[in-house]
Amino acid sequence: MTQIDRQRLAGLLTREQDTYRAEHPRSLELHRSADHLFGRVPMTWMSMWAGGFPIAHESAHGNTIVDVDGHSYIDFALGDTGAMAGHSPAATVRAVTERIGGRGGITTMLPTEDAEWVGAELTRRFGLPYWSFTLTATDANRWGVRLARLITRRPKLLVFSYCYHGTLDESFIVIGPDGLPASRPGNVAPAVDPTVTSRVAQWNDLASVERELAHGDVAAILTEPALTNIGIVLPDPGFLAGLRELATKYGALLMIDETHTISAGPGGMTARDSLRPDIFVIGKSLGGGIPCGAYGLTAEVADQVHARTAAGDADIVDVGGVGGTLAGNALSLAAMRATLGEVLTADAFEAMIALATRFTEEAQLVLDKADMPWSISQLGARAEYRFTWPAPRNGNESAAAADDQLDEYMHLYTLNRGVLMTPFHNMALMCPASTVADVDRHTEVFGAAVSELISA
Ligand SMILES: Cc1ncc(COP(=O)(O)O)c(C=O)c1O
């Protein structure tokens, strides 16, 4: 298989960095003059974009972003799934405009008619009968975990090594190089070491899950149905069914977070693969870019929560630790109704998945032709390449394949040629506005990036 010549890579990277700087003077100037922003960006993660400073965008519609220097990009990052419906989708814009400027009332701490419509739609898609809304997927996870602890009377959360579920404290645990649980590298000053609050298992390893559950102190297993935040790591056949069985056997709840894996279809992997979560979490995409998230509960879980609150053990209607002032606001619900009802429809998913399949097949052909030791995984409307082959089977294997230099080269190479990939990953997501021509342009640029890397 082809070996990467590191010296050659370093030279190509310098060339791409120079081009990036030269072609984005206005973005650079905005970054340099952002004296009042912590890290010179509105949110510290935006420093993750390749090139030393992010492009500042002027406008974004569908899957096209135009930056302040006048460059136009095919956007496969789509706000790392926040803009899976495309940027400013017409139906969502209409609904939020009507809510804000027509009927009025952005946030009132009161229900609107949209709320029950969205709850019923989430039930139709994912199966769970009861829903509550948040502003982020992180909050949906946080509140779901509290409810799981409340009804099981158990303290711990079980997660998978190198998972990501937002800034949920209990999830920042990994299996360390010595095989023992450890706080995830970079975890910002946890109040309590996550090895106290959590247990960690290895993805695709049911024996490791059972070993942890056997302690009898796990309230819930929290997982994505495919890992998507350390590359895409798909479940082996039978793994998810095994999780369900083990959760039931050991009296823990199964919490499925489909914030990213909704790419699998209109009902996510839960509908596609007949999963049976006790608590379901989603965020990011639902509101077409307007902040929102949701958690769903089975009837059994909802009944048990009500029994505990009726007994005075916990408070979910005041300051008991579940809820938020702007959560479930009228604007978010108007956005979710329009986005789910008119944009992220079953037909849209069919087209988006077909495009991601084309993306994956074409990128695979490039890799085969170049004999590159990389892998590409697809999950419905998203696909991601990873600098290792064969595709990793768990979070630790995938983390070990990280390559910052290659990452920056690939991101800058594509960006300099009008193709935006997700900064945190080599991920490409399709939205309803994505086209065959966009996918083929990626193939062309990706092929050129690979061929420059390997040609002598
Ligand atoms: C699976 C999953 N859950 C939750 C989150 C958190 O989403 P947010 O940052 O919108 O709270 C993310 C973010 O990437 C995620 O990938």
The ligand as an ORCA input file, in Angstrom:
! r2SCAN-3c Opt
* xyz 0 1
  C     -24.064     12.600     19.224
  C     -24.050     13.992     19.750
  N     -24.809     14.302     20.817
  C     -24.837     15.536     21.319
  C     -24.093     16.545     20.765
  C     -24.141     17.915     21.345
  O     -24.791     18.824     20.527
  P     -24.793     20.342     20.955
  O     -23.379     20.811     20.843
  O     -25.667     20.992     19.949
  O     -25.303     20.417     22.332
  C     -23.286     16.291     19.668
  C     -22.457     17.328     19.064
  O     -21.648     17.106     18.183
  C     -23.264     14.969     19.147
  O     -22.511     14.648     18.089
*
